[in-house]
Amino acid sequence: MGNIQLTYRCLLSAFLLSVASIAFGQAPLTDRAVALYQEGDLMAARDAALEAVQSPEERETAYAWFVKGFVFKEIYKQIEKANPYSENREVAVESIKMSMQLDSIGEYTDNNQKALTFIATTYYNDAVKLTKSLSFDNLEEPEKFYAKYKTIDALVEPNKSYAKQDVEMFMNLAKGNRLLYEKDMEKNTAYFDNVVDYYKKALELNPEEYSANHNLAINLYNRGVYKIRKINHNTEIFELMAIQEECVTYFKKSLPYMLKANELNKNREETVKGLMAIYRSLSDDEQAMIYETQLDIILNEGGK
């Protein structure tokens, strides 16, 4: 591991040397920041870079801001171990953006863009991780990190479409909210509503997304099943009628999404089972039998 880190630092040092040679002699404070980085003293390099961008001689140079951005990016990467709440990462982004604004001839464009792409990717990864560890306290954070990813990434690829990633993010958020809902299905209905909303957002962008159709159908169906299971000998007749009506509503809402999922991926066991269960719950025995027969064929073919 030590040899790998040493090699990595040598490569970065060589890279900074090549950049420094462009402005050598014209930016002594920035050159000092580069030299300190090469010596392995990131904190001292940070102080020197800050001094450089505050000096009248160097604060208007793309080189000084590029080096500052690079040093702060490395602090985030090497010292903070990719802390999602890193202020150094944010400083790195703003410094690189300033370098790009001052770089009228595009001298540092390629390197600035590579740095931004790296940082943007870390914001995306943080957003995905947060959806997998969603809590009642960080509900809004995944979307905030994802928005930062898109804002930074768009500086490098302004015409890029994020529709596919948007769909993935909405589905991840739906799954995260599902886990919160499952902690208390009686009290946490707001999170069930979030599940439905996020899957619908995904389908607005891509109606042909199989998983979003199937998962939305399953969630709606299971909500109806949960309601039925709450019925017991203490349930009064009028309450029972209301619950039954509510369950039928969930089953009816579930049906078109399961039909769409089956259309997108025909003869898949999980969707055929889903359609059979939904039609049975709607007391449509004729349609339920059609899918039961289809399921038998699938299972028999699979056993051969």
Buried (B, 14 or more C-beta within 10 A) or exposed (E): EEEEEEEEBEEBBEEBEEBBEEBBEEBBBBBBBBBBBBEEEBEBBBBBBBBBBEBEEBBEBBBBBBBBBBBBBBBBBBEBEEEBEBEBBBBBBEBBBBBBEBBEEEBBBEBBBEBBBBBBEBBBBBBBBBBEEBEEEEBEBBBBBBEBBBEBBBBBEEEEEBEEBBBBBBBBBBBBBBBBBEEEBEEBEEBBEBBBBBBBBBBEBBEEBBBBBBBBBBBBBBBBBBBBEEEEEEEEEEEEEEBBEBBBBBBBBBBEBBBBBBEBBEEBEEBBBBBBBBBBBBEBEEBBEBBBEBBEEBEEEEEE
